[in-house]
Amino acid sequence: MNITKTHIVPQQSSPIRLQEYGVGIFDATITKSALKKALKKQYITVNGVVATTATYIKGGECIRITISEENTHNKQFILKLNVLFEDDYLAVIHKPAGVLVSGNSFKTIANALVRSIKKSTLPDATKPQPVHRLDFPTTGILLVGKTQSSIRALNKLFEDKAIKKTYYAVTIGNMKPKGHITFNIDDKPSQTYYKVCQSVVSKRFETLNLVRLEPQTGRRHQLRKHLSQIEHPILGDKDYGVKPLILNGKGLYLHAYALLFTHPFTKDVMFLKDELPKRFLKIFKPID
């Protein structure tokens, strides 16, 4: 049995591509990748015409999605999440290590959000959805959209590089006090600024550093690859570390610490942070 849902587009200030506007308007198109799949499979029509990635909308159009009932069941993964901030538009949570943010797996942050996030009271409220990713072993701050318009707006902020991200990592070896790493990743320009905040002597690793990281681009595994490329891998990194120096059983010492951005609806300047994990503080002093 197929289920059809309808969305009427409000008037737009300028034409916009459906593959941008359509993120979050249906539960089945809650992410960019999900929307592209739905378009590719011809599940979506605009005014009765099958839509494509080239379709533009101006306002007033009737968008319909038709999808089989077996694909519409809500999956809820029971995982209590620590909510750091929440309003009617967005939420910020702590992502624990060892959980995927989203994807085809059942055990994802995306499938756990409904139980931890309050439903928005706004007219375009939708299933809460992460608007960026953190690696499976990475801990830290994760931004979530709660309405169709906020999901689109937050995605646009990330595309425009209007959200500043700060990470902390524990690295191995004697590092320069600060630096700018510009190694390409997958043949694409990639930039990371780093600053060594603290260093301690280690019997096994000689030196361990608490490093503040500010990625200027968002390539996959960027921070892990960049630090490995300058020969100061992150402690616990089994993929990019040096084999004799790999720390087993303690996880990856990489933490998404803070987000800085202007709230797309209230226009408040938001500086939100997720304090360093206890395992970092067993090695280093608390940061200011």
C-alpha positions in Angstrom: 0.0 0.0 0.0 1.3 3.5 -0.9 0.9 6.6 1.2 0.8 10.1 -0.3 1.6 13.3 1.6 1.1 16.8 0.3 2.9 20.1 0.9 1.8 23.5 -0.4 4.8 25.9 -1.0 4.4 29.3 0.6 5.4 32.3 -1.6 9.2 32.5 -2.0 11.2 35.7 -2.4 13.1 34.2 -5.3 13.0 30.8 -7.1 14.8 28.0 -5.2 15.8 24.5 -6.3 13.5 21.8 -4.9 16.5 19.8 -3.8 17.3 22.6 -1.4 13.8 23.6 -0.4 12.5 20.0 0.0 14.8 19.0 2.9 12.6 18.3 5.9 9.2 19.0 4.4 8.4 15.3 4.6 9.6 12.6 7.1 11.0 10.7 4.2 13.1 13.6 3.0 14.5 14.7 6.3 18.1 14.8 5.0 19.7 16.0 1.7 20.6 12.4 0.8 17.1 11.1 1.5 15.6 13.9 -0.7 18.0 13.1 -3.6 17.0 9.4 -3.3 13.3 10.2 -3.4 13.8 12.4 -6.4 15.9 9.7 -8.2 13.2 7.1 -7.5 10.5 9.5 -8.8 8.6 9.5 -5.6 8.0 13.3 -5.8 5.8 15.4 -8.1 5.3 19.2 -8.3 1.9 20.2 -9.6 1.5 16.6 -10.9 4.8 16.5 -12.8 7.6 14.2 -11.7 10.2 16.3 -10.0 14.0 16.1 -10.6 17.1 17.8 -9.1 16.6 20.5 -11.7 13.1 21.5 -10.6 12.7 25.0 -9.3 9.8 26.3 -7.2 8.6 29.9 -6.7 5.6 29.5 -4.3 2.1 28.1 -4.5 3.2 24.7 -6.0 1.7 21.5 -4.7 4.5 19.0 -3.8 3.5 15.4 -3.3 5.4 12.4 -2.2 4.1 8.9 -2.7 6.0 6.1 -0.9 5.2 2.6 0.2 3.8 2.2 3.7 6.7 -0.2 4.7 9.1 2.7 4.3 7.2 5.1 6.5 7.3 3.3 9.8 9.0 5.5 12.4 12.1 3.8 13.9 12.9 4.8 17.4 16.2 3.7 18.9 16.1 3.9 22.7 19.1 6.0 23.8 18.9 8.7 26.4 20.6 11.8 25.1 21.9 14.8 27.0 20.2 17.9 25.6 22.5 21.0 26.0 20.1 23.5 24.5 16.6 23.5 23.0 14.0 25.9 21.7 11.1 25.6 19.2 13.5 25.7 16.2 16.6 23.7 17.1 18.3 21.7 19.7 21.9 20.9 20.7 22.8 17.5 22.1 25.9 15.6 23.3 26.8 12.8 20.9 28.3 9.8 22.7 31.1 7.8 21.2 30.3 4.6 19.3 27.0 5.7 17.7 26.4 6.8 14.1 24.7 10.1 13.6 22.5 8.9 10.8 22.3 6.4 7.9 20.7 3.1 7.2 21.6 1.5 10.5 18.9 1.4 13.3 21.2 2.4 16.1 21.7 6.1 15.1 21.3 9.4 16.9 18.7 10.4 14.3 16.5 7.4 15.4 17.0 8.3 19.1 16.1 12.0 18.9 12.3 11.7 19.1 12.5 10.4 22.7 14.9 13.1 23.9 13.8 16.2 22.0 10.6 18.1 22.7 8.3 18.4 19.7 8.2 21.9 18.3 5.0 23.9 18.6 5.5 25.6 15.3 3.3 24.9 12.3 6.1 23.3 10.3 7.3 21.0 13.1 8.9 17.8 11.9 10.9 14.9 13.1 14.1 16.3 14.7 17.1 15.8 12.5 20.8 16.2 12.8 22.0 18.9 10.3 25.7 17.8 10.3 27.8 14.7 11.2 30.3 13.6 13.7 32.4 10.4 13.1 31.3 7.2 14.8 34.0 7.3 17.5 33.9 11.1 18.0 32.1 12.7 21.0 30.6 16.1 21.4 28.2 18.8 20.3 25.7 18.1 17.6 23.1 20.5 16.1 19.6 19.4 15.4 16.8 21.0 13.4 13.2 20.7 14.8 11.2 22.3 12.0 11.2 22.1 8.2 12.4 25.8 7.9 15.1 25.4 10.6 16.5 22.3 9.0 16.8 24.2 5.7 18.2 27.3 7.3 20.8 25.4 9.4 21.9 23.5 6.3 22.4 26.8 4.5 24.5 28.2 7.4 26.8 25.1 7.1 27.0 25.5 3.3 27.9 29.2 3.8 30.5 28.4 6.4 28.6 30.6 8.8 28.9 28.1 11.7 32.2 28.1 13.5 33.2 24.7 14.9 35.8 24.1 17.6 37.2 20.7 18.5 39.7 19.4 21.1 42.0 16.4 20.5 44.7 14.6 22.3 47.7 14.2 20.0 51.0 12.4 20.2 54.5 13.9 19.8 56.2 17.3 20.2 54.2 19.8 18.2 54.7 23.4 17.1 52.7 25.7 19.3 50.3 26.5 16.5 49.8 25.9 12.8 47.7 25.9 9.7 47.3 22.5 7.9 46.4 22.6 4.3 46.8 19.1 2.9 44.2 18.2 0.3 41.7 15.5 1.2 40.2 13.4 -1.7 41.8 16.0 -4.1 39.8 18.8 -2.5 41.3 21.8 -0.6 41.1 21.4 3.1 42.2 23.7 5.9 42.5 23.3 9.7 43.9 25.7 12.2 45.4 24.2 15.4 46.8 25.5 18.7 48.5 23.4 21.4 46.9 24.4 24.7 48.7 22.0 27.1 51.4 19.3 26.8 52.4 16.6 29.3 55.2 14.0 29.4 54.1 10.4 28.8 56.1 7.2 29.4 54.6 5.4 26.4 54.1 8.3 24.0 56.8 10.7 25.1 54.5 13.7 24.8 50.7 14.1 24.8 49.1 17.4 23.7 45.7 19.0 24.3 45.1 20.7 20.9 42.4 23.1 20.0 41.2 22.6 16.4 39.2 24.9 14.1 38.4 23.2 10.7 37.8 25.7 7.9 36.4 23.0 5.6 34.4 19.9 6.3 36.0 16.9 4.6 35.4 13.4 5.8 37.8 12.5 8.7 39.5 15.9 8.1 40.9 16.4 11.5 42.1 12.9 11.9 43.8 12.9 8.5 45.3 16.3 8.9 46.9 15.5 12.2 48.2 12.2 10.9 49.7 13.9 7.9 51.8 16.2 10.1 52.9 13.1 12.1 51.0 13.9 15.2 48.0 11.5 15.1 45.1 11.6 17.6 45.4 9.3 20.5 43.3 6.2 20.0 43.0 6.6 16.2 43.1 3.1 14.8 42.6 4.2 11.2 45.2 7.0 10.9 47.5 6.4 13.8 51.0 4.9 13.8 50.7 1.1 14.7 53.2 1.0 17.5 51.5 4.0 19.1 47.9 3.0 18.8 46.0 3.0 22.1 43.5 0.1 22.3 40.3 0.1 24.3 40.1 3.7 25.2 38.4 5.1 22.1 39.3 8.1 20.0 40.4 11.3 21.8 38.5 13.7 19.6 35.7 15.9 21.0 33.5 18.4 19.2 33.6 21.2 21.8 31.7 24.3 20.6 29.5 25.8 17.9 29.2 29.6 17.2 26.5 30.9 14.9 23.7 33.4 14.6 20.3 31.8 15.3 18.5 31.9 11.9 15.2 32.9 13.4 15.8 34.8 16.7 19.0 36.4 15.4 20.7 35.7 18.8 24.4 35.0 18.7 24.7 31.4 19.9 27.8 30.1 21.5 27.1 26.5 22.7 29.6 24.1 24.1 29.9 20.6 25.4 32.5 20.3 28.1 35.6 18.1 27.7 35.0 14.4 28.6 36.4 13.1 31.9 39.0 11.0 30.2 40.6 14.2 28.8 40.6 15.7 32.2 42.5 12.6 33.6 45.4 13.8 31.4 45.1 17.6 31.3 43.9 20.5 33.5 40.4 21.9 32.8 40.3 24.5 30.1 39.2 28.1 30.7 
